[in-house]
Amino acid sequence: MSGAGAPSLTVNGRGLRVVVVAASWHTQVMDGLLAGARRALADAGVERVTEIRVPGSFELPVAAAKAARSGADAVVALGVVIRGGTPHFDYVCQAATSGLTDVAVSTGVPVGFGLLTCDDEQQALDRAGLPGSTEDKGAEAAEAAVATVVALRAL
C-alpha cells in the first residue's frame, strides 16, 4: 500500500509565505487535494498562503518557478494526470516531474510534490483526501514543503 512508512511531520510554519499552484483538470480530485493542502498549512501555522490555478499539470513548473522567484518560502504543486490510451500521459508526467524538480534545485525553494500520476480515476480519488480516500496527498505535499523549509533553515 502506498504511504506505508510515511513520516509523521509536525512543523512550525509561522511567518512563512507559501504559494499553492494547482492544476484545473479533474475538479473533484483537485478540490480534495486543495482542501488537504489548506488544512495542513493551517495546522502548521502558515498564514500567508497564495493559491493560483493553471490549466493543467504541464503548466505547474512554470507557475512554480515564478512563485519561487517571487519570494515564496515554499511552493506546493498539486495536479492529477490519469492514464489514457496514448503516450500523452507519459510525456505530461515526465515533463511536470522534471520541471518541478528543476524549480526546487535551481531556486533552492522547496516544492511540495502533490502531482498524482494514476492509472485510473479511482486511484486518484483514493489519494485525494476526500471522504473515503485512503490518503491525502495534498496535505502530504504541503507538510513536506514546510518541513523542508524548516530543515534547510537549520543548515
DSSP file with accessible surface (Angstrom, degrees, kcal/mol):
  #  RESIDUE AA STRUCTURE BP1 BP2  ACC     N-H-->O    O-->H-N    N-H-->O    O-->H-N    TCO  KAPPA ALPHA  PHI   PSI    X-CA   Y-CA   Z-CA
    1    1 A M    >         0   0  185      0, 0.0     3,-1.4     0, 0.0     2,-0.0   0.000 360.0 360.0 360.0 134.2    0.0    0.0    0.0
    2    2 A S  T 3   +     0   0   53      1,-0.2     3,-0.1     3,-0.0     4,-0.0  -0.341 360.0  37.8 -63.1 147.5    1.3    3.4   -0.9
    3    3 A G  T >  S+     0   0   34      1,-0.3     3,-1.9   132,-0.0    -1,-0.2   0.279  77.1 143.2  93.4 -12.6    2.0    5.6    2.1
    4    4 A A  T <  S+     0   0   85     -3,-1.4    -1,-0.3     1,-0.3     0, 0.0  -0.407  72.8  15.7 -63.0 131.6    3.4    2.8    4.2
    5    5 A G  T 3  S+     0   0   84      1,-0.2    -1,-0.3    -3,-0.1    -3,-0.0   0.555  87.1 158.1  83.6   7.6    6.3    4.1    6.3
    6    6 A A    <   -     0   0   57     -3,-1.9    -1,-0.2     1,-0.1     2,-0.1  -0.368  42.6-113.8 -65.9 142.2    5.5    7.7    5.8
    7    7 A P        -     0   0   97      0, 0.0     2,-0.7     0, 0.0    -1,-0.1  -0.374  17.5-123.4 -72.9 156.3    6.9   10.1    8.4
    8    8 A S        -     0   0  115     -2,-0.1     2,-0.5     2,-0.0    -2,-0.0  -0.901  34.1-161.4 -98.2 111.3    4.7   12.0   10.8
    9    9 A L        +     0   0   61     -2,-0.7     2,-0.4     2,-0.0   135,-0.0  -0.841  20.4 171.2-103.1 128.4    5.6   15.6   10.3
   10   10 A T        +     0   0  133     -2,-0.5     2,-0.3     2,-0.0    34,-0.1  -0.957  19.2 158.9-131.9 112.3    4.9   18.3   12.8
   11   11 A V        -     0   0   39     -2,-0.4     2,-0.7   139,-0.0   136,-0.1  -0.942  42.0-119.6-134.9 159.0    6.5   21.7   11.9
   12   12 A N        +     0   0  104     -2,-0.3    33,-0.2     1,-0.1    32,-0.1  -0.865  28.5 172.4-100.2 112.7    6.0   25.3   12.7
   13   13 A G    >   +     0   0    0     31,-3.9     3,-2.2    -2,-0.7    34,-0.3   0.202  24.5 144.4-104.0  15.9    5.4   27.3    9.5
   14   14 A R  T 3  S+     0   0  164     30,-0.4    32,-0.2     1,-0.3     3,-0.1  -0.285  71.1  17.5 -58.9 134.9    4.6   30.6   11.2
   15   15 A G  T 3  S+     0   0   54     30,-0.4    -1,-0.3     1,-0.3     2,-0.2   0.316  95.6 128.7  87.8  -8.6    5.9   33.5    9.2
   16   16 A L    <   -     0   0    4     -3,-2.2    32,-0.9    29,-0.1     2,-0.6  -0.516  52.6-142.2 -81.2 149.5    6.3   31.5    6.0
   17   17 A R  E     -a   48   0A  68     -2,-0.2    56,-2.9    54,-0.2    57,-1.3  -0.959  25.0-175.8-108.0 118.3    4.9   32.6    2.7
   18   18 A V  E     -ab  49  74A   0     30,-2.6    32,-2.2    -2,-0.6     2,-0.5  -0.955  13.7-157.1-120.3 134.2    3.7   29.5    0.7
   19   19 A V  E     -ab  50  75A   5     55,-2.1    57,-2.6    -2,-0.4     2,-0.6  -0.945   6.1-155.7-110.0 126.8    2.3   29.5   -2.8
   20   20 A V  E     -ab  51  76A   1     30,-3.2    32,-2.6    -2,-0.5     2,-0.5  -0.916   7.5-166.1-101.4 120.2    0.0   26.7   -3.8
   21   21 A V  E     -ab  52  77A   0     55,-3.1    57,-2.9    -2,-0.6     2,-0.4  -0.948  13.6-177.3-108.1 120.7    0.0   26.1   -7.5
   22   22 A A  E     -ab  53  78A   1     30,-2.6    32,-2.3    -2,-0.5    57,-0.2  -0.966  22.1-131.9-129.2 136.5   -2.9   23.8   -8.6
   23   23 A A  E     -a   54   0A   1     55,-2.4    33,-0.2    -2,-0.4    34,-0.1  -0.296  14.5-138.5 -73.8 166.3   -4.0   22.4  -12.0
   24   24 A S        +     0   0   49     31,-1.0    32,-0.2    30,-0.6     3,-0.2   0.603  65.7 103.1-106.0 -16.7   -7.6   22.7  -13.1
   25   25 A W  S    S+     0   0  169     30,-0.5     5,-0.2     1,-0.2    55,-0.1  -0.356  78.8  24.9 -67.2 151.9   -8.3   19.2  -14.6
   26   26 A H  S  > S-     0   0   64      3,-0.1     4,-2.7     4,-0.1     3,-0.3   0.987  73.2-161.7  60.1  67.7  -10.4   16.6  -12.6
   27   27 A T  H  > S+     0   0   89      1,-0.2     4,-2.9     2,-0.2     5,-0.2   0.837  82.1  51.6 -51.0 -47.6  -12.3   19.0  -10.3
   28   28 A Q  H  > S+     0   0  111      2,-0.2     4,-1.7     1,-0.2    -1,-0.2   0.939 114.2  43.4 -61.5 -45.5  -13.3   16.6   -7.7
   29   29 A V  H  > S+     0   0    2     -3,-0.3     4,-2.5     1,-0.2    -2,-0.2   0.937 114.9  49.8 -64.9 -44.7   -9.8   15.3   -7.1
   30   30 A M  H  X S+     0   0    0     -4,-2.7     4,-2.8     1,-0.2     5,-0.3   0.888 106.1  56.0 -64.5 -37.4   -8.3   18.8   -7.2
   31   31 A D  H  X S+     0   0   85     -4,-2.9     4,-2.2    -5,-0.2    -1,-0.2   0.918 110.3  46.4 -59.8 -40.8  -10.9   20.0   -4.7
   32   32 A G  H  X S+     0   0    3     -4,-1.7     4,-2.3    -5,-0.2    -2,-0.2   0.923 112.3  49.0 -67.0 -44.3   -9.7   17.3   -2.3
   33   33 A L  H  X S+     0   0    0     -4,-2.5     4,-2.4     1,-0.2    -2,-0.2   0.924 113.0  47.7 -62.0 -44.2   -6.0   18.0   -2.9
   34   34 A L  H  X S+     0   0    2     -4,-2.8     4,-2.8     2,-0.2    -1,-0.2   0.921 110.6  51.2 -63.8 -43.0   -6.5   21.7   -2.3
   35   35 A A  H  X S+     0   0   33     -4,-2.2     4,-2.4    -5,-0.3    -1,-0.2   0.915 110.8  49.3 -61.6 -41.5   -8.5   21.1    0.9
   36   36 A G  H  X S+     0   0    0     -4,-2.3     4,-2.5    92,-0.3    -1,-0.2   0.917 111.6  48.0 -63.6 -43.6   -5.8   18.9    2.2
   37   37 A A  H  X S+     0   0    1     -4,-2.4     4,-2.6     2,-0.2     5,-0.2   0.927 111.5  50.7 -63.3 -43.9   -3.1   21.4    1.5
   38   38 A R  H  X S+     0   0  117     -4,-2.8     4,-2.4     1,-0.2    -2,-0.2   0.923 111.7  47.9 -59.4 -45.5   -5.1   24.2    3.1
   39   39 A R  H  X S+     0   0  114     -4,-2.4     4,-2.8    -5,-0.2    -2,-0.2   0.930 112.7  47.7 -60.4 -47.8   -5.7   22.1    6.2
   40   40 A A  H  X S+     0   0    7     -4,-2.5     4,-1.6     2,-0.2    -1,-0.2   0.899 112.3  48.7 -64.9 -39.8   -2.0   21.1    6.5
   41   41 A L  H  <>S+     0   0    3     -4,-2.6     5,-2.5     2,-0.2     4,-0.3   0.919 112.6  48.1 -67.0 -41.0   -0.8   24.7    6.0
   42   42 A A  H ><5S+     0   0   67     -4,-2.4     3,-1.5    -5,-0.2    -2,-0.2   0.925 109.9  52.6 -63.5 -43.3   -3.2   26.0    8.6
   43   43 A D  H 3<5S+     0   0  137     -4,-2.8    -1,-0.2     1,-0.3    -2,-0.2   0.822 108.3  51.8 -61.3 -30.9   -2.2   23.2   11.1
   44   44 A A  T 3<5S-     0   0   15     -4,-1.6   -31,-3.9    -5,-0.2   -30,-0.4   0.463 119.4-111.7 -84.4  -3.6    1.5   24.3   10.6
   45   45 A G  T < 5 +     0   0    6     -3,-1.5     2,-0.5    -4,-0.3   -30,-0.4   0.618  62.0 155.0  85.1  12.5    0.6   27.9   11.3
   46   46 A V      < +     0   0    9     -5,-2.5    -1,-0.3    -6,-0.2   -32,-0.2  -0.646  10.4 168.5 -76.5 121.6    1.2   29.2    7.8
   47   47 A E        +     0   0  163     -2,-0.5     2,-1.1   -31,-0.4    -1,-0.2   0.657  58.8  71.5-106.5 -24.8   -0.9   32.3    7.4
   48   48 A R  E     +a   17   0A 138    -32,-0.9   -30,-2.6     2,-0.0     2,-0.5  -0.766  63.8 154.5 -99.2  90.0    0.5   33.8    4.2
   49   49 A V  E     -a   18   0A  55     -2,-1.1     2,-0.4   -32,-0.2   -30,-0.2  -0.975  22.2-170.5-120.3 128.7   -0.9   31.4    1.6
   50   50 A T  E     -a   19   0A  60    -32,-2.2   -30,-3.2    -2,-0.5     2,-0.4  -0.970   7.2-159.7-115.8 134.0   -1.5   32.3   -2.1
   51   51 A E  E     +a   20   0A  72     -2,-0.4     2,-0.4   -32,-0.2   -30,-0.2  -0.949  10.8 178.5-113.9 134.1   -3.3   30.0   -4.4
   52   52 A I  E     -a   21   0A  66    -32,-2.6   -30,-2.6    -2,-0.4     2,-0.4  -0.984  15.9-145.1-131.0 146.5   -3.0   30.1   -8.2
   53   53 A R  E     -a   22   0A 108     -2,-0.4   -30,-0.2   -32,-0.2   -29,-0.0  -0.891  12.8-172.3-110.2 140.0   -4.7   27.9  -10.7
   54   54 A V  E     -a   23   0A  19    -32,-2.3   -30,-0.6    -2,-0.4     6,-0.1  -0.847  37.2-105.5-122.0 163.4   -3.2   26.8  -14.0
   55   55 A P  S    S-     0   0   86      0, 0.0   -31,-1.0     0, 0.0   -30,-0.5   0.933  87.6 -18.3 -58.1 -49.3   -4.8   24.9  -16.8
   56   56 A G  S >  S-     0   0    5    -33,-0.2     3,-0.9   -32,-0.2     4,-0.3  -0.829  74.3 -82.6-148.4-175.5   -3.2   21.6  -16.3
   57   57 A S  G >  S+     0   0    8     23,-0.3     3,-1.3    -2,-0.2    24,-0.1   0.811 117.4  66.0 -68.8 -29.0   -0.3   19.7  -14.8
   58   58 A F  G 3  S+     0   0  121      1,-0.3     4,-0.3     2,-0.1    -1,-0.2   0.836 100.9  52.1 -61.0 -29.7    2.1   20.5  -17.6
   59   59 A E  G <> S+     0   0   67     -3,-0.9     4,-1.6     1,-0.2    -1,-0.3   0.518  83.7  91.1 -86.0  -6.4    1.9   24.2  -16.6
   60   60 A L  H <> S+     0   0    0     -3,-1.3     4,-2.8    -4,-0.3     5,-0.2   0.915  81.2  54.5 -58.1 -45.4    2.8   23.5  -12.9
   61   61 A P  H  > S+     0   0   18      0, 0.0     4,-2.6     0, 0.0    -1,-0.2   0.914 107.5  47.8 -61.4 -41.5    6.5   24.0  -13.3
   62   62 A V  H  > S+     0   0  104     -4,-0.3     4,-2.0     2,-0.2    -2,-0.2   0.912 115.3  45.5 -67.5 -37.9    6.4   27.4  -14.9
   63   63 A A  H  X S+     0   0   11     -4,-1.6     4,-2.4     2,-0.2    -1,-0.2   0.907 113.0  50.8 -69.4 -39.9    4.0   28.7  -12.3
   64   64 A A  H  X S+     0   0    0     -4,-2.8     4,-2.7    -5,-0.2    -2,-0.2   0.905 109.4  51.4 -63.0 -39.9    6.1   27.1   -9.5
   65   65 A A  H  X S+     0   0   12     -4,-2.6     4,-2.4    -5,-0.2    -2,-0.2   0.923 109.7  48.7 -63.4 -44.7    9.2   28.8  -10.9
   66   66 A K  H  X S+     0   0  149     -4,-2.0     4,-0.7     2,-0.2    -1,-0.2   0.924 112.8  48.5 -61.3 -43.5    7.5   32.2  -10.9
   67   67 A A  H ><>S+     0   0    9     -4,-2.4     5,-1.8     1,-0.2     3,-0.8   0.931 111.6  49.3 -62.7 -44.4    6.3   31.7   -7.4
   68   68 A A  H ><5S+     0   0    9     -4,-2.7     3,-1.0     1,-0.3    -1,-0.2   0.895 113.2  46.2 -63.5 -38.5    9.8   30.6   -6.2
   69   69 A R  H 3<5S+     0   0  168     -4,-2.4    -1,-0.3     1,-0.2    -2,-0.2   0.552 104.9  64.1 -81.6  -6.9   11.4   33.6   -7.8
   70   70 A S  T <<5S-     0   0   61     -3,-0.8    -1,-0.2    -4,-0.7    -2,-0.2   0.170 127.1 -84.5-103.2  14.7    8.8   36.0   -6.4
   71   71 A G  T < 5S+     0   0   48     -3,-1.0   -54,-0.2     1,-0.3    -3,-0.2   0.495  73.1 151.7 102.6   4.7    9.7   35.4   -2.8
   72   72 A A      < -     0   0    5     -5,-1.8    -1,-0.3     1,-0.2   -54,-0.2  -0.441  37.9-151.2 -66.5 141.3    7.8   32.3   -1.8
   73   73 A D  S    S+     0   0   40    -56,-2.9     2,-0.3     1,-0.3   -55,-0.2   0.761  81.9   1.6 -79.1 -28.3    9.5   30.3    1.0
   74   74 A A  E     -b   18   0A   0    -57,-1.3   -55,-2.1    35,-0.2     2,-0.4  -0.982  64.3-146.3-154.7 155.8    7.9   27.2   -0.4
   75   75 A V  E     -bc  19 111A   0     35,-2.5    37,-3.4    -2,-0.3     2,-0.5  -0.973   5.3-156.4-124.5 140.1    5.7   26.1   -3.2
   76   76 A V  E     -bc  20 112A   0    -57,-2.6   -55,-3.1    -2,-0.4     2,-0.6  -0.983  12.0-160.2-116.2 117.7    3.1   23.3   -3.1
   77   77 A A  E     -bc  21 113A   0     35,-2.8    37,-2.5    -2,-0.5     2,-0.4  -0.896  11.0-177.0-103.0 122.7    2.3   21.9   -6.6
   78   78 A L  E     +bc  22 114A   0    -57,-2.9   -55,-2.4    -2,-0.6     2,-0.3  -0.971  18.5 125.9-123.9 132.1   -0.9   20.0   -7.0
   79   79 A G  E     - c   0 115A   0     35,-2.0    37,-3.0    -2,-0.4     2,-0.4  -0.976  37.2-137.3-167.2 172.9   -2.2   18.2  -10.0
   80   80 A V  E     - c   0 116A   4     -2,-0.3     2,-0.4    35,-0.2   -23,-0.3  -0.986   9.8-173.9-146.2 134.1   -3.5   14.9  -11.4
   81   81 A V  E     - c   0 117A  15     35,-2.6    37,-2.5    -2,-0.4     2,-0.5  -0.999  11.3-160.3-126.8 125.3   -2.8   13.1  -14.6
   82   82 A I  E     - c   0 118A  38     -2,-0.4    37,-0.2    35,-0.2    39,-0.1  -0.928  27.7-108.3-111.1 129.4   -4.8   10.0  -15.4
   83   83 A R        +     0   0  110     35,-2.8     2,-0.2    -2,-0.5    38,-0.1  -0.219  41.5 178.0 -57.0 137.0   -3.5    7.5  -17.9
   84   84 A G        -     0   0   48      2,-0.5    -1,-0.1    36,-0.1     5,-0.0  -0.397  47.4 -78.3-119.1-156.6   -5.3    7.4  -21.2
   85   85 A G  S    S+     0   0   87     -2,-0.2    -2,-0.1     4,-0.0     0, 0.0   0.365 104.9  62.0 -94.8   6.7   -4.8    5.4  -24.4
   86   86 A T  S >  S-     0   0   91      1,-0.0     3,-1.0     0, 0.0    -2,-0.5  -0.813  92.4-104.1-125.9 169.6   -1.9    7.5  -25.8
   87   87 A P  T >> S+     0   0   69      0, 0.0     4,-1.9     0, 0.0     3,-0.5   0.533  95.1 100.1 -70.3  -2.9    1.6    8.3  -24.7
   88   88 A H  H 3> S+     0   0  121      1,-0.2     4,-2.7     2,-0.2     5,-0.3   0.883  76.1  58.4 -50.1 -42.0    0.4   11.8  -23.7
   89   89 A F  H <> S+     0   0   16     -3,-1.0     4,-2.6     1,-0.2     5,-0.3   0.928 105.9  47.8 -53.1 -50.2    0.3   10.6  -20.0
   90   90 A D  H <> S+     0   0   83     -3,-0.5     4,-2.3    -4,-0.3     5,-0.2   0.906 112.7  48.0 -61.9 -42.8    4.0    9.7  -20.1
   91   91 A Y  H  X S+     0   0  163     -4,-1.9     4,-2.5     2,-0.2     5,-0.2   0.922 114.3  44.9 -65.9 -45.2    5.0   13.0  -21.6
   92   92 A V  H  X S+     0   0   14     -4,-2.7     4,-2.7    -5,-0.2     5,-0.3   0.939 114.8  48.1 -66.5 -45.0    3.0   15.2  -19.2
   93   93 A C  H  X S+     0   0   14     -4,-2.6     4,-2.5    -5,-0.3     5,-0.2   0.930 115.1  45.1 -61.7 -45.8    4.1   13.2  -16.1
   94   94 A Q  H  X S+     0   0  119     -4,-2.3     4,-2.7    -5,-0.3     5,-0.3   0.932 114.8  47.4 -65.0 -44.4    7.7   13.3  -17.1
   95   95 A A  H  X S+     0   0   37     -4,-2.5     4,-2.6    -5,-0.2     5,-0.2   0.928 115.0  45.3 -64.3 -44.6    7.7   17.0  -18.0
   96   96 A A  H  X S+     0   0    0     -4,-2.7     4,-2.6    -5,-0.2     5,-0.2   0.930 115.4  46.7 -66.4 -44.2    5.9   18.0  -14.9
   97   97 A T  H  X S+     0   0   48     -4,-2.5     4,-2.2    -5,-0.3    -2,-0.2   0.949 116.4  43.4 -63.2 -49.4    8.0   15.9  -12.6
   98   98 A S  H  X S+     0   0   56     -4,-2.7     4,-2.5    -5,-0.2    -1,-0.2   0.910 114.5  51.3 -62.4 -42.0   11.3   17.1  -14.2
   99   99 A G  H  X S+     0   0   19     -4,-2.6     4,-2.2    -5,-0.3    -2,-0.2   0.917 110.8  46.5 -63.9 -43.9   10.2   20.6  -14.3
  100  100 A L  H  X S+     0   0    3     -4,-2.6     4,-2.1     2,-0.2    -1,-0.2   0.900 112.2  51.3 -67.4 -37.6    9.2   20.7  -10.6
  101  101 A T  H  X S+     0   0   79     -4,-2.2     4,-2.6    -5,-0.2     5,-0.3   0.936 109.5  50.6 -61.9 -44.3   12.4   19.1   -9.6
  102  102 A D  H  X S+     0   0   99     -4,-2.5     4,-3.0     1,-0.2     5,-0.3   0.897 107.3  53.8 -61.8 -40.5   14.4   21.7  -11.6
  103  103 A V  H  X S+     0   0    7     -4,-2.2     4,-2.1     2,-0.2     6,-0.5   0.953 111.6  44.8 -59.0 -48.8   12.5   24.5   -9.9
  104  104 A A  H  X S+     0   0   28     -4,-2.1     4,-1.9     1,-0.2     5,-0.2   0.939 118.7  41.5 -62.3 -47.1   13.4   23.2   -6.4
  105  105 A V  H  < S+     0   0  117     -4,-2.6    -2,-0.2     1,-0.2    -1,-0.2   0.924 117.7  45.1 -70.4 -42.6   17.0   22.6   -7.3
  106  106 A S  H  < S+     0   0   66     -4,-3.0    -1,-0.2    -5,-0.3    -2,-0.2   0.813 124.8  31.4 -75.4 -28.0   17.7   25.7   -9.3
  107  107 A T  H  < S-     0   0   40     -4,-2.1    -1,-0.2    -5,-0.3    -2,-0.2   0.664  94.7-131.0-101.0 -20.6   16.0   28.1   -6.9
  108  108 A G     <  +     0   0   50     -4,-1.9    -4,-0.1    -5,-0.3    -3,-0.1   0.558  66.5 129.1  77.6   7.3   16.6   26.5   -3.6
  109  109 A V        -     0   0   19     -6,-0.5    -1,-0.3    -5,-0.2    -2,-0.2  -0.853  64.4-117.4 -97.0 122.1   12.9   26.9   -2.8
  110  110 A P        -     0   0   14      0, 0.0   -35,-2.5     0, 0.0     2,-0.5  -0.296  24.6-157.4 -59.6 139.3   11.2   23.6   -1.6
  111  111 A V  E     -c   75   0A  26    -37,-0.2     2,-0.4   -35,-0.1   -35,-0.2  -0.969  10.5-141.2-120.8 113.8    8.5   22.3   -3.9
  112  112 A G  E     -c   76   0A   3    -37,-3.4   -35,-2.8    -2,-0.5     2,-1.0  -0.627  20.1-135.9 -73.3 126.3    5.9   20.0   -2.3
  113  113 A F  E     +c   77   0A  96     -2,-0.4   -35,-0.1   -37,-0.2    -1,-0.1  -0.735  41.6 153.9 -94.6  99.0    5.1   17.4   -4.9
  114  114 A G  E     +c   78   0A   2    -37,-2.5   -35,-2.0    -2,-1.0     2,-0.7  -0.214  25.1 131.9-115.8  40.0    1.4   16.8   -5.0
  115  115 A L  E     -c   79   0A   9    -37,-0.3     2,-0.5   -35,-0.1   -35,-0.2  -0.850  45.1-151.6 -95.6 112.6    1.1   15.5   -8.6
  116  116 A L  E     -c   80   0A  10    -37,-3.0   -35,-2.6    -2,-0.7     2,-0.6  -0.725  10.2-170.8 -83.9 129.6   -0.9   12.4   -8.8
  117  117 A T  E     +c   81   0A  70     -2,-0.5     2,-0.3   -37,-0.2   -35,-0.2  -0.905  23.2 172.3-121.4  98.3    0.0   10.1  -11.7
  118  118 A C  E     -c   82   0A   2    -37,-2.5   -35,-2.8    -2,-0.6     3,-0.1  -0.791  44.1-141.1-119.1 151.6   -2.7    7.5  -11.7
  119  119 A D  S    S+     0   0   84     -2,-0.3     2,-0.3   -37,-0.2    -1,-0.1   0.756  89.9   3.7 -76.2 -28.1   -3.8    4.6  -14.0
  120  120 A D  S  > S-     0   0   73      1,-0.1     4,-1.3   -38,-0.1     3,-0.3  -0.958  79.5 -98.0-152.6 170.6   -7.4    5.4  -13.4
  121  121 A E  H  > S+     0   0  106     -2,-0.3     4,-2.7     1,-0.2     5,-0.2   0.855 116.2  60.5 -63.5 -35.2   -9.8    7.8  -11.7
  122  122 A Q  H  > S+     0   0  107      1,-0.2     4,-2.5     2,-0.2    -1,-0.2   0.904 101.6  53.1 -62.2 -39.9  -10.3    5.5   -8.7
  123  123 A Q  H  > S+     0   0   53     -3,-0.3     4,-0.8     2,-0.2    -1,-0.2   0.909 110.4  48.3 -60.0 -40.5   -6.6    5.7   -7.8
  124  124 A A  H >X S+     0   0    0     -4,-1.3     3,-0.9     1,-0.2     4,-0.7   0.935 111.1  49.1 -65.6 -45.3   -6.8    9.5   -7.9
  125  125 A L  H ><>S+     0   0   30     -4,-2.7     3,-0.8     1,-0.3     5,-0.6   0.880 106.4  57.5 -61.9 -36.7   -9.9    9.6   -5.7
  126  126 A D  H 3<5S+     0   0   46     -4,-2.5     9,-2.2     1,-0.2     8,-1.2   0.741 114.3  38.2 -65.3 -22.4   -8.2    7.2   -3.2
  127  127 A R  H <<5S+     0   0   60     -3,-0.9    10,-2.5    -4,-0.8    11,-0.4   0.420  93.1  88.3-106.8  -1.7   -5.3    9.7   -2.9
  128  128 A A  B <<5S-D  136   0B   0     -3,-0.8   -92,-0.3    -4,-0.7     8,-0.2   0.494  94.2-117.9 -84.7  -4.4   -7.3   13.0   -2.9
  129  129 A G  T   5 +     0   0   20      6,-1.8     7,-0.1    -4,-0.3    -3,-0.1   0.721  66.0 142.0  75.6  19.8   -8.1   13.3    0.8
  130  130 A L    > < -     0   0   37     -5,-0.6     3,-3.0     5,-0.2    -1,-0.2  -0.443  68.5 -71.8 -85.6 163.6  -11.8   13.1    0.1
  131  131 A P  T 3  S+     0   0  135      0, 0.0    -1,-0.2     0, 0.0     3,-0.1  -0.380 129.2  21.5 -54.1 127.2  -14.2   11.3    2.4
  132  132 A G  T 3  S+     0   0   76      1,-0.3     2,-0.1    -3,-0.1    -7,-0.0   0.265  94.3 130.6  92.9 -11.0  -13.5    7.7    1.8
  133  133 A S    <   -     0   0   29     -3,-3.0    -1,-0.3     1,-0.1    -7,-0.2  -0.456  52.6-148.1 -72.0 149.4  -10.0    8.3    0.5
  134  134 A T  S    S+     0   0   91     -8,-1.2     2,-0.3    -2,-0.1    -7,-0.2   0.637  79.5  29.7 -90.6 -15.9   -7.2    6.2    1.9
  135  135 A E        -     0   0   17     -9,-2.2    -6,-1.8   -10,-0.2     2,-0.4  -0.943  60.2-147.1-140.5 162.2   -4.6    9.0    1.5
  136  136 A D  B  >  +D  128   0B  33     -2,-0.3     4,-2.2    -8,-0.2    -8,-0.2  -0.748  21.8 170.2-131.3  80.8   -4.3   12.8    1.5
  137  137 A K  H  > S+     0   0   39    -10,-2.5     4,-2.2    -2,-0.4     5,-0.2   0.763  75.7  60.5 -68.9 -24.6   -1.6   13.7   -0.9
  138  138 A G  H  > S+     0   0    0    -11,-0.4     4,-2.0     2,-0.2    -1,-0.2   0.946 109.1  43.0 -64.9 -46.1   -2.5   17.4   -0.9
  139  139 A A  H  > S+     0   0   11      1,-0.2     4,-2.8     2,-0.2     5,-0.2   0.918 113.2  52.7 -64.4 -43.3   -1.8   17.5    2.8
  140  140 A E  H  X S+     0   0   65     -4,-2.2     4,-2.4     1,-0.2    -1,-0.2   0.904 108.8  49.7 -61.2 -40.9    1.4   15.4    2.5
  141  141 A A  H  X S+     0   0    5     -4,-2.2     4,-2.1     2,-0.2    -1,-0.2   0.914 112.9  46.6 -65.0 -42.3    2.8   17.8   -0.2
  142  142 A A  H  X S+     0   0    0     -4,-2.0     4,-2.3     2,-0.2     5,-0.2   0.928 112.7  49.3 -65.8 -44.5    2.1   20.8    1.9
  143  143 A E  H  X S+     0   0   65     -4,-2.8     4,-2.7     1,-0.2     5,-0.2   0.915 111.4  49.9 -60.3 -42.8    3.6   19.2    5.0
  144  144 A A  H  X S+     0   0   38     -4,-2.4     4,-2.2    -5,-0.2    -1,-0.2   0.899 109.4  50.9 -64.6 -40.9    6.7   18.2    3.1
  145  145 A A  H  X S+     0   0    1     -4,-2.1     4,-1.9     2,-0.2    -2,-0.2   0.945 114.3  43.0 -62.7 -47.4    7.2   21.7    1.7
  146  146 A V  H  X S+     0   0    1     -4,-2.3     4,-2.2     1,-0.2    -2,-0.2   0.929 113.4  51.5 -66.1 -43.8    7.0   23.3    5.1
  147  147 A A  H  X S+     0   0   17     -4,-2.7     4,-2.5    -5,-0.2    -1,-0.2   0.876 108.7  52.2 -61.7 -35.4    9.2   20.7    6.8
  148  148 A T  H  X S+     0   0   61     -4,-2.2     4,-2.8     2,-0.2    -1,-0.2   0.899 106.8  52.2 -69.9 -39.1   11.8   21.1    4.1
  149  149 A V  H  X S+     0   0    6     -4,-1.9     4,-2.2     2,-0.2    -2,-0.2   0.957 111.9  47.1 -57.8 -48.1   11.9   24.9    4.6
  150  150 A V  H  X S+     0   0   61     -4,-2.2     4,-0.8     1,-0.2    -2,-0.2   0.928 113.0  48.6 -61.3 -43.8   12.4   24.3    8.3
  151  151 A A  H >< S+     0   0   57     -4,-2.5     3,-0.8     1,-0.2     4,-0.3   0.921 111.1  49.8 -63.6 -43.1   15.2   21.7    7.7
  152  152 A L  H >< S+     0   0   79     -4,-2.8     3,-1.4     1,-0.3    -1,-0.2   0.860 104.8  57.7 -67.0 -33.6   17.0   24.0    5.2
  153  153 A R  H 3< S+     0   0  155     -4,-2.2    -1,-0.3     1,-0.3    -2,-0.2   0.722  98.8  61.4 -68.8 -19.2   17.0   26.9    7.6
  154  154 A A  T <<        0   0   87     -4,-0.8    -1,-0.3    -3,-0.8    -2,-0.2   0.592 360.0 360.0 -81.8  -9.7   18.8   24.7   10.1
  155  155 A L    <         0   0  177     -3,-1.4    -3,-0.0    -4,-0.3    -4,-0.0  -0.447 360.0 360.0 -76.5 360.0   21.8   24.3    7.8
